[in-house]
Amino acid sequence: MNQDAGNSTPPAQIGRAEPCLWLNPQWQARLPKAVPLAGTRIGLADTQAAAERMARFAPLLARLFPELAQTGGVIESALLAAPALQSALGPAPAHGRLCIKADHRLPVAGSIKARGGIHEVLEFAEGLARRHGLITPQSGPGDYLALADGAARALFARHTVAVGSTGNLGLSIGVAASALGFRAVVHMSLEAKEWKKQRLRQRGVQVVEHAGDYEAAVAAGRAQAAADPYSHFVDDERSLSLLLGYSAAALHLRQQLQDAGIVVDAEHPLFVYLPCGVGGAPAGITFGLRQVLGAHVHCFFAEPVQSPCFMLQMMAGQGAHPSVYDWGLTNRTEADGLAVPRASLPAAELMAPLLSGCFTVTDDALFRRLVQVLDATGERIEPSAAAGFGGPAMLLGTDAGRAWLAARGLLAQLPQATHLVWTTGGLFVPEEEYRRFVYRGRALAT
Ligand SMILES: *Cc1c(COP(=O)(O)O)cnc(C)c1O
C-alpha cells in the first residue's frame, strides 16, 4: 500500500462548501476475517446471517405486502447498465462502463432504507416471537407465516418500535413495523418532507415532529424509548442490525455482477459510489462488498457540500466526533436523506481500513444529475440518490483523483473498469414534488 496516495489534511474546499475529494490513507488491501466494530468484530458470517433472516421472513413479507408477491417476498433492486447516461455525464466517465444499482426502486420503503430498516424490525420481531415460543430457531420460512396472525399479532401490538429520522428511515421502519402489528413511532427532523409524514400517518404510524435537526430527532426518540421497556428504538447512529441488513446487499450484487458478465479483479476494478448520511447504509454495503469482492472494489461515499459529516469523521479519527457546524457549514441541503451533521462512530470505525475515500457535491449538481438520469434512462430518483453520479469525474477528472489512481496502479485498468453508482431513493416521491425537482434541474442545465 502506498501511504502517500492518501492525504489526511482537510481539503481546503470543505469549509467553503465547495466540492472536494478526500482519500483514505488508512485503506488496507488485505482484511482480517473479522473487522473491529464497537468493541466486537464482524465478518462475512454476520452478513450471511442477515441475508438468511430476510429469507426466513420472505413468505410472510409477501403476504403482508402485495407488491412483494412477484418476488416471493424478496426485497431487491436491479443492476442497470447505463450507456446513454454515461455519454451524458461527460468525457471523464467515458472510461470503462457505467452501471446503476437501482435502490431508488426498492419496494415497501422506496429507498435504500428498505435493506437495513426492515432487517432490524424483523430481527426484533423474531427475537420476541422466539422468546414467547411462537417460533423456534428451527422454524422455517413457512412457519413464519404464523407471525401474521393470532398470538403473534397480539404480542407485537403490545410493543412499540421507534426511530428518529430525516424521513426515509422513518418510512422504512414505520411501514414495516406497523404491517407486522407493532405500534410505530417516528421522530422526524425539520428536513423531513411533508409527504413522508403523510404517508406514514396513512399507515397508522405516529409521527412526532421536531423543530431540530436529525441529531435532535434521534436523541428525542432514544430518550422516549429508553423510558419504556416495551419500546425498541432503532438507533441509526449505533445499530449493528441496521448495518448488517445493508451489508446483505453485497451477496445479491455479487450474483448480479456474475449474471451480467462483469468481472471484478486486478485487471477489472469496480468503483462504487454511495450516497452517505450518517454512514450506516454505505458502510454496511462497503463492508459487505469488501468481504465478497476483495481489494479490487473501491468504495467512495458521496455527501452534500453542507453535510460532509463522514468525511470530517474519517479525517478526525476515532478520538473525535466533529460536526459540520464546527466547520461553519449549515447542514442545509435538498438531499434530505443525507442531511446529517455528525457521522455514526461505529460506521466510521468500521470504514477506517475499508473505505477508499469521500467526496462532496453541491445541491445544484444533484438536480442536474437527477434530470440527466431521467432523460437518459427514464428512472426517477430523489436528490439524495443523485449524489453518487459525481464520483467518476471526481476520480478521473481531478488531480487528486488521478494521483490516487496512479499510486494504486489503476490508470492502465481504467478502460476495463466498472463504475457503479448506487441510486438510493425515489420510488414514492409524489408527482408534484418530482416535477419541481426536474424543473429546478432543467433551469440549471447549461
Ligand atoms: C439514508 C439515506 C442514505 C444514506 O444512508 P445513511 O445510513 O444515513 O448514511 C442515502 N440515500 C438516501 C435516499 C437515504 O434515505
Ligand as a Chemical Component Dictionary entry (heavy atoms), coordinates in Angstrom:
data_LIG
# 
_chem_comp.id                   LIG 
_chem_comp.type                 NON-POLYMER 
_chem_comp.pdbx_formal_charge   0 
_chem_comp.three_letter_code    LIG 
# 
loop_
_chem_comp_atom.comp_id 
_chem_comp_atom.atom_id 
_chem_comp_atom.alt_atom_id 
_chem_comp_atom.type_symbol 
_chem_comp_atom.charge 
_chem_comp_atom.model_Cartn_x 
_chem_comp_atom.model_Cartn_y 
_chem_comp_atom.model_Cartn_z 
_chem_comp_atom.pdbx_ordinal 
LIG C1 C1 C 0 -30.499 7.393 4.434  1  
LIG C2 C2 C 0 -30.185 7.586 3.015  2  
LIG C3 C3 C 0 -28.872 7.478 2.541  3  
LIG C4 C4 C 0 -27.679 7.240 3.414  4  
LIG O1 O1 O 0 -27.793 6.321 4.470  5  
LIG P1 P1 P 0 -27.061 6.609 5.861  6  
LIG O2 O2 O 0 -27.167 5.321 6.591  7  
LIG O3 O3 O 0 -27.784 7.717 6.539  8  
LIG O4 O4 O 0 -25.656 7.001 5.537  9  
LIG C5 C5 C 0 -28.694 7.666 1.199  10 
LIG N1 N1 N 0 -29.708 7.950 0.357  11 
LIG C6 C6 C 0 -30.973 8.041 0.771  12 
LIG C7 C7 C 0 -32.048 8.355 -0.206 13 
LIG C8 C8 C 0 -31.255 7.873 2.113  14 
LIG O5 O5 O 0 -32.510 7.993 2.545  15 
# 
loop_
_chem_comp_bond.comp_id 
_chem_comp_bond.atom_id_1 
_chem_comp_bond.atom_id_2 
_chem_comp_bond.value_order 
_chem_comp_bond.pdbx_ordinal 
LIG C1 C2 SING 1  
LIG C2 C3 SING 2  
LIG C2 C8 DOUB 3  
LIG C3 C4 SING 4  
LIG C3 C5 DOUB 5  
LIG C4 O1 SING 6  
LIG O1 P1 SING 7  
LIG P1 O2 DOUB 8  
LIG P1 O3 SING 9  
LIG P1 O4 SING 10 
LIG C5 N1 SING 11 
LIG N1 C6 DOUB 12 
LIG C6 C7 SING 13 
LIG C6 C8 SING 14 
LIG C8 O5 SING 15 
# 
